[in-house]
Amino acid sequence: MQPYQGIDCGAYDYLELACIRRYPLTLELREEGCIHGRAVTTEIRCDKSEWLLIDTATQQRAIRLDRIIAITPDIEGAGFGRIPINP
């Protein structure tokens, strides 16, 4: 895997909000297409990479933030729409 590339602080704020409110999200990912899951939390690992933990229908997944192209909340009244993370 390539070295981690940090994301914009503004985009990170939307990820944190999605986790706090436990929003269901559609994530557009590099090399994987789209996946759906409920935002759980973010974490920073010992190599300083940042990850989003989501609950999918079958498992909990950790997605490295620089692999995310965009997030879209799958709920009415979220207060934000599609947010580019790494366009």
N, C-alpha and C positions, 0 to 999 in steps of 0.2 A: 504494500500500500504506500502511496506517495505521502510525503510529509504533510502534516496538517496545516491548512491555511485558515486563519481566523476569519470570522464573519463580521459584518458591520454591527455595531452596538445597537443601532435602532432595530435591526432585524432580530437580534437576540432578545430585545425587550418584548417583542411580539411572541416569541417562543416561550418566554417566561410567563407571560399573561395566559397563554394557552394552557400551560401546565397548572398554574394556580387555579384556573377555572375548569380544568379537566375537559377541555374542548375535544370533541371528535374532529380529526383533521384528515384532509387528503394531502399527502406529501408527494411531490414530484421529485423523483430521485434520479441521479445520474446512473445510467446503466441498468436500472431496475424498473423504470416506468413509474407508475403511481401505486401507492399503497394507502390503506385507510387504517386509522387507529386512534385511540384516545391518548392525548398527551398526559404523561405522568410526571416527569421531572427532567431537568438537565443535569449533567454531571461533567466534571473536569477530571480527566485521568492523569496518572503520574507522568505521562509524556506530554502533558499540557493540551491534549486534544479535547474538544468539547463534543458532547454526545446528547442526543435527545432520546429518552426512553418513552416508548409508546406501547400500549396494550392493543394488539390486533385481535381479531376474532379467535385466533388459535394460540397466540404466545405473546410474551413481552419481548420487544426488540429494542436494541440500541442502534441508533443511526448516527453516524458521525456527521456533524453539522455541515462540513464542507462538501458532503455528498448530496445535500438537499438543494434543489433548484428553487422550490417555492413551497409555501404552505397555504392551505385554504381551509378555514373553519367550515365544518359541515353542520352548522347550527344557525338558526335565525337569531338575529340580535347580537351577534358576536362583537360588534363594534369595529370590526375590520374585515376586509375581504382577502383576496389573494395577496400574499406578501412574498416578493422575491427574496430569497436568502443568498443564493449564488447564481445569478442569472447567466 
